[in-house]
Amino acid sequence: MKITQAFGFESAHFLPNVALTHRCHAMHGHSYRVELKVDGPIDPMTGFVVDFFDIESAFRPLLAMLDHHCLNEIEGLENPTAELIAIWIFTRVKKALPQLFGVIVYETKDCYAEYYSE
């Protein structure tokens, strides 16, 4: 069984490694959407793969770090592309949520990056 829980946060960032003429080189903001994807067997007692409250608890500390902050100021996100944000979230949430197999980070409703464990 696979389940997904989505979260939203607002953050500013800039991409320091693109050309000075690239529009993402300047500070700007996004309304991000993050999807945490979990898989595993359904527990016969609870009926859950993982309780959604447990997913929320695993992500809550990172959400506090990300929401309404400049992503470039967060250790490990000095070049906060959607791709690198997805990997950053995955590596940290996986420690608290071993059943995590994927993270999707939407910068806009049409642009997103997906990262899955190998």
ABEGO torsion letter per residue (X at the ends): XBBBBBBBBBBBBBBAABBAABAAABBBBBBBBBBBBBBEBBBAAAGBABBAAAAAAAAAAAAAAABGBBAAABBGAABBBAAAAAAAAAAAAAAABAABABBBBBABAABBBBBBBX
